[in-house]
Structure formats: C-alpha cells, structure tokens
Amino acid sequence: MAVQAPFVMITAPAKINLYLGVHPERDERGYHRVDSVMTCIDLADTVAIAPGSELMVKMVPAGNLPQEKNAAWKAARAMGEAFGRPADFTIVIDKHIPAGSGLGGASADAAAVIRGISEYWGLDPMDERIDAVARSVGADVPFFLYGPPAYLDGAGDRTRELFRPLTGTPVALVKPWDDAVSTPEAYRRFDETAPAAGPLEPVLDALRLHSEEALFSSLSNNFEPVITDALPEVAEIMAWLAEQPDVRAVRMTGSGSCVYAVCNTQMAAEKITLTALNEKKWWAQAAKMLEQGPFVAVG
C-alpha cells in the first residue's frame, strides 16, 4: 500500500568489512571481481524524503558535490526509470558517516532513498527491480537495503549468503582527520601491485557457526597494504589500536581510510575513541554492530 504521509524518515547505517578480497580479474562492466563480507554498525546518516515538485537532494552539512553526482540522487532517478514514475521528491540527508572512510556512507544513503521511495510507492521490497536499481547505483548498495551480515560476490554487489547478526559487538572507529584515498584511486593503486586476497572460507565458516572467536581471528582486507603505503598514518593507527587493551582484532574497512578495532566491551571502545580524539588528534567514534540495515519511520 502506498504511503500518504507528509514525509518518510530512514536511518542509513554505516558498514564495516569483516572480509574484503579484491581480485585482478574484471567483469564485462570493467569492475574488479570482489568478495566482500559486511555488517552494519550504529553510526548512521538520517535521510528524510517528502513529495516535491521535482527531484532535489540536500546535504547537511552542505557538500561541494553537485546533486546529480550524489548517489542518493542517482538512486531516486533510477527508481523513477525502473518503475515508470516521476521521482519528484525532496530528500534531505543529515550526514554523520565521514566521506572517504570505507564506511559506505554514500551507498547507505542511496539504499535509504530506495527504501524510502519503495515505502511511498507501496512496492514489494522483494521486487527484483529494486535490487537491480541498487546494483546500478553502486556495488555496496544492495547490501545496505537489508543489512544483516552478508557475503557478496561479483563486483561485491551480488548477495550470496546471509548470517545471524553480531548484535551489540562493540567497535572503535579511527581514521585520519583529512587524509583519504578515493575509491577510483585506491583501485588504480591496487592494480599496480594486486596483493593476494586472504582466505575467505574461514570467515564464512565462522559466521555460519556464529563463532566470534573464530571470526575475529580470520578478518582480512587485501586493500590494507595498498592504502597504508599511500597513507602511512593509517598504518600508524592500525599499530596503535592493536596495542590497546581489550582489543580483539584490528582491520581497515573497505578501501579506507577508517580502521576499526573489535573490542571486548563498549567501555573499552569508548576509552579508545576518547584517547584517539584527545591525545592522537584523529577522528574517532565508538559504535556497535547492528541486527539490521535501514529503519523506516513514516511521519
């Protein structure tokens, strides 16, 4: 049933990669073959959607990117094209997920827009056209439509397996304040050296068994040597996090520049982030792993 409410509000949670394996081979679209295992965390943007006279996307705080290049704008346009309806919505995105971090903010926003428009139009969330729209916008977008831990292959855009959530597991997120490597630049640097991907099956087996001990000893991301070579501060952050008490594992997420530490307690995560902020002068945020992806509220 279509929604007649004045607005729809959607949370757009960030993600971390429990595994990322990028391979040199490319598909017919020119995308690298990617194996990715991700889970959502409670750091989130908020997306508000209301009917308008035309499609407009506004970012808070405002960014320099023209709205036509914004993934949320592309998602709305793609929904209109896929379902033969004018996507005349005003979309306001309250940003909390830092750009250029590997936390998936742009993809999360795009998925939230797809979910919100689906709610307005009364679409079946399992409609294959919705997944096709998500894949057309970006590789991570299909994952963000739903959000439990998932294994994706193809270009990292094809969901292969879902797992029980790791609900409440605390993480400390730390990144340089300003330094970042864009995704295209990260892949260009990857192609120069093509570091081998780590073992995937131990991660999948641990998730199937819901064994946190096995999982956190198997985390892997073969983008790490590429990014730490380009941004030595990321290597410094990883080494510092590994030395902190109550840390179970340290990995970079996506193509960086954010590094996460899986912690024994939320208190430990909070303490690490405070030290990173106040003493190390890095961006830092404590977070928890979530059970689901976007949450939709009708206003």
Protein Blocks (a to p, Z undefined) as FASTA:
>chain_A
ZZfbfbdcddddddddfbdcddfbdcfkopacddddddddfbdcdddddddfbdcddddd
ddfbdfklpmklmmmmmmmmmnopacddcdddddfbdghklnommmmmmmmmmmmmmmmn
opafklmklmmmmmmmomklmmmmnopacddehjopacfbdcddfehiacdddddfklcc
dfklmmmmmmmnopacddfklmmmmmmnopaklmmmmgccfklmmmmmmmmmlmmmmmmm
mmpghiabdcdehjbjbdcdddfbfklmmmmmmmmmmmnopacddddddfbdcddddZZ
